[in-house]
Amino acid sequence: MSIAENIQDFQQRLSGTNCQLIAVSKTHPVELIREAYDGGQRAFGENKAQEMMQKQPQLPADVEWHMIGHLQTNKVKYIAPFVHLIQSVDSLRLLQEIDKQAQKHNRVIDCLLQFYIAEEDTKFGLDLEEAKQLISSEAFAALQHVRLCGVMGVATNTDDEQHLQREFSRLKSYFTTIKEQFFPNDSFFKEVSMGMSSDYQLAIAEGSTMIRVGSAIFGNRNYSVAP
Ligand SMILES: *Cc1c(COP(=O)(O)O)cnc(C)c1O
């Protein structure tokens, strides 16, 4: 199937659900992103600020760019003018820098808190206590140019469905806890970003509102080729 057909296939599967597709275009050239765009896709995920910054002006302005990778504070400025949602916020310091850069561009940048849910040392993210501390801090209350819209997590890379189910359900429970404690009346706090090419069906069953799908749309990534 072509990239556009893959997009339409996913859109069809997701229609009638509360879940949207983020097409993960990292490492892929803008020509392939345009094929997905022509298939109707508007939300794209990248994991490197500079790569996102290079691709953004080459594609239509109504593309929604999602940052899904670990973001260093000194790179926030590259994406602050246009980024739609920063899904990978894992510290107050990063949130403060996003706030500062958003202010320069007179905008409010939507963010998700990334949680550590996998059993792998290499994955970034907060635990529930750290997230609660962050949200209840005075420093967070002072921020005017960021808006927390939910949570994000990357599950363990495994075929064990029960294991994945547990991780997804844990992330959903973090979302519910934070929603009830801090954002009960804020309709914008509603996102649970979880699920990738190999596990999105399980993630949807556990309450995902955003699946981040790369290889099932664009094919395998070749990290040795520059975008
Ligand atoms: C690369 C990536 C994805 C997509 O992975 P696929 O297995 O290609 O679907 C999703 N989420 C994050 C955070 C990623 O870095």
PDBQT file of the ligand as one rigid body, heavy atoms in Angstrom, charges set to zero:
ROOT
HETATM    1  C1  LIG A 301       9.773   6.881  16.630  1.00  0.00    +0.000 C 
HETATM    2  C2  LIG A 301       8.724   7.082  17.655  1.00  0.00    +0.000 A 
HETATM    3  C3  LIG A 301       7.412   6.600  17.456  1.00  0.00    +0.000 A 
HETATM    4  C4  LIG A 301       6.975   5.807  16.247  1.00  0.00    +0.000 C 
HETATM    5  O1  LIG A 301       7.536   4.529  16.234  1.00  0.00    +0.000 OA
HETATM    6  P1  LIG A 301       7.059   3.420  15.168  1.00  0.00    +0.000 P 
HETATM    7  O2  LIG A 301       7.426   2.128  15.816  1.00  0.00    +0.000 OA
HETATM    8  O3  LIG A 301       7.822   3.677  13.911  1.00  0.00    +0.000 OA
HETATM    9  O4  LIG A 301       5.604   3.569  14.968  1.00  0.00    +0.000 OA
HETATM   10  C5  LIG A 301       6.476   6.876  18.455  1.00  0.00    +0.000 A 
HETATM   11  N1  LIG A 301       6.794   7.560  19.569  1.00  0.00    +0.000 NA
HETATM   12  C6  LIG A 301       8.045   8.037  19.789  1.00  0.00    +0.000 A 
HETATM   13  C7  LIG A 301       8.330   8.791  21.042  1.00  0.00    +0.000 C 
HETATM   14  C8  LIG A 301       9.041   7.799  18.837  1.00  0.00    +0.000 A 
HETATM   15  O5  LIG A 301      10.281   8.261  19.080  1.00  0.00    +0.000 OA
ENDROOT
TORSDOF 0
